[in-house]
Amino acid sequence: MKVQILGRKGPKVVNINRRRAIRERCMICSNWSPKEVSECGHVNCPIYPYRTGQGKQDAVERGRAIRAYCLWCMCDQSHEVRLCPSKDCPLFPYRQSAVDRTVEIDR
């Protein structure tokens, strides 16, 4: 799915899946430093185990981790997750149980 997300030099359009969405969110959090992502100390973050995109990963658990992260981001207000205004966040299309394809960009 192609979506517009926040990049180092401004918005960029990328083809994204859940694994890459987590990686991109971690890159944003670490100010686009791959070393910071791999050495991340935020072990309580729901997407922490999936930050590098390496190794065996359960897709269902990855989806749950994204939803847990979005819930945390919206201060545990589930109705706010649905209304999230951060459309340039890589996790935005995956914030609910079903993928939100309304943010997909046709190119």
Phi, psi and omega in degrees: 000130178269127179222160175265126180231171178283127177244176181302321183253022180118188182298144176217152178260127181224155171272120192231147170231181184299318181299312180290326178300316178296314180301315180296320179297319178293324177295320177298314182299326183262017180058043176059040177247107179302326179296318178298323179295313182291333180259015183306136180255005182274069185293343178275354178292133181301331182264004181309312182295343185252005190297326183271342181075010183258161175078180181286126181227137178274120183298323180293315178295324177297318177297319178295321179296320178298314180296323178294321178296315180296322177296317176299315181300327180261027175055043178060028177254096186300326179292332178287330177300317179298326183265011185311128180271356186274069183291345178268003175284133180298336181276349186310311182295341185253012187289341179244178181298319178263148179289131179273099183273003179288345180267357182295139181255129177273119178215000000 
